[in-house]
Amino acid sequence: MPKVYLVNMNKTNNVQNVTEMINEEKVAAYYTPWKYFIDEIEAGDIIYLYSNGSGIIARGIATGIVELRDIGNHVDMEHYMHLERFETLEASLPSAKITEIAKAMTDEDYTIKFNQTMIHLPYFIGLKVWQHITKYCL
């Protein structure tokens, strides 16, 4: 069964990274230790690109092939993976709505800590988020 990841694009550090991920239809992380999180993603995993202050702004399915890129003089500082079925959302899905969907699938005590680079969501919650996006955000 595929895994589901919500990846924070961290526009606070570099807004250009957000634009690059959208334009190149990829998920990426930069520098140690975050870049190694990308190496854990496998083919078929569901990826949500999350932007602080907006929520989920894009989604796709992982290819499973990790690519490396230098950043200036820093060798292999970017780890990235292209996404299939990549779509940008017309209306972003805010964190409050993601939590609401998760609680509806579990219970009122379920929480998601959005202050992480990469969040693993249980598949059944990630699938419901996918369905919600398809119905209301594209």
C-alpha positions in Angstrom: 0.0 0.0 0.0 1.4 3.4 -0.9 2.3 5.9 1.9 1.1 9.5 2.1 3.3 12.4 2.8 2.6 16.1 3.4 5.8 18.0 2.5 6.3 21.5 3.8 7.9 23.5 1.0 9.3 26.0 3.6 8.9 29.2 1.7 10.3 31.0 4.8 13.9 29.8 3.8 13.6 30.4 0.1 10.5 31.4 -1.9 12.3 30.4 -5.1 12.2 26.7 -4.0 8.4 26.8 -3.9 8.2 28.2 -7.5 10.8 25.7 -8.6 8.9 22.7 -7.1 5.6 23.8 -8.8 7.2 24.6 -12.2 9.3 21.4 -12.3 6.5 19.2 -10.8 8.7 17.8 -8.1 9.0 17.4 -4.4 12.4 18.5 -2.9 14.3 19.1 0.3 17.5 21.0 0.8 20.5 20.5 3.1 21.0 18.0 5.9 19.0 16.4 7.5 15.9 17.3 5.5 17.2 16.3 2.1 17.3 12.6 3.3 13.6 12.6 3.9 13.1 12.6 0.1 15.1 9.4 -0.1 12.4 7.6 1.9 9.7 8.3 -0.7 8.8 5.3 -2.9 7.1 4.9 -6.3 3.4 5.3 -6.0 3.4 7.3 -2.7 1.0 10.2 -2.6 2.7 13.5 -2.1 1.0 16.8 -1.0 3.0 20.0 -1.3 2.2 22.2 1.7 2.9 25.9 2.0 2.8 27.7 5.4 -0.1 30.0 5.6 -1.9 28.5 2.7 -2.1 24.7 3.2 -1.8 22.1 0.4 -1.2 23.9 -2.9 -0.3 20.9 -5.1 -0.3 17.1 -5.2 1.2 14.2 -7.2 2.3 10.6 -7.2 6.0 9.8 -6.5 8.0 8.3 -9.3 10.4 6.7 -6.8 13.5 8.0 -8.5 15.6 10.4 -6.3 17.6 12.9 -8.2 20.5 15.0 -6.7 21.5 18.6 -7.5 24.2 20.9 -6.3 23.4 24.2 -4.7 26.3 26.6 -5.5 29.4 25.0 -4.2 27.5 22.5 -2.0 27.5 19.1 -3.7 24.2 17.1 -3.7 22.4 19.5 -1.3 19.1 19.2 -3.1 17.3 15.8 -3.1 14.2 15.8 -5.3 11.8 13.5 -7.1 9.5 14.2 -10.0 5.8 13.7 -9.4 3.3 12.1 -11.8 -0.3 13.2 -12.1 0.9 16.5 -10.7 -1.8 19.1 -10.1 -1.8 22.6 -8.6 -4.9 23.4 -6.6 -7.2 26.2 -7.7 -8.1 26.6 -4.0 -5.6 25.6 -1.4 -6.6 23.2 1.3 -5.8 24.9 4.7 -4.4 23.0 7.7 -7.6 23.4 9.6 -9.6 21.6 6.9 -6.9 18.8 6.7 -7.3 18.4 10.4 -11.1 18.4 10.1 -10.9 15.6 7.5 -8.5 13.6 9.7 -10.8 14.0 12.8 -13.8 12.9 10.8 -12.0 9.7 9.8 -10.6 9.0 13.3 -11.7 10.9 16.5 -11.7 14.4 18.0 -8.3 13.8 19.7 -6.4 13.3 16.4 -3.9 16.0 15.7 -1.4 16.8 13.0 1.8 18.7 13.8 2.3 20.9 10.8 5.7 22.3 11.9 7.7 19.5 10.3 9.4 19.2 6.9 7.6 15.9 6.1 4.6 14.5 7.7 3.5 10.9 7.2 -0.3 10.6 7.1 -2.1 7.2 7.4 -3.3 6.0 4.0 -7.0 6.2 4.7 -6.7 9.8 5.8 -4.5 10.7 2.8 -7.0 9.1 0.4 -9.8 11.1 1.9 -7.8 14.3 1.5 -7.1 13.3 -2.2 -10.9 12.8 -2.7 -11.7 16.1 -1.0 -9.2 18.0 -3.2 -10.6 16.3 -6.4 -14.1 17.4 -5.4 -13.6 20.9 -4.0 -10.1 22.3 -4.8 -9.3 21.6 -8.5 
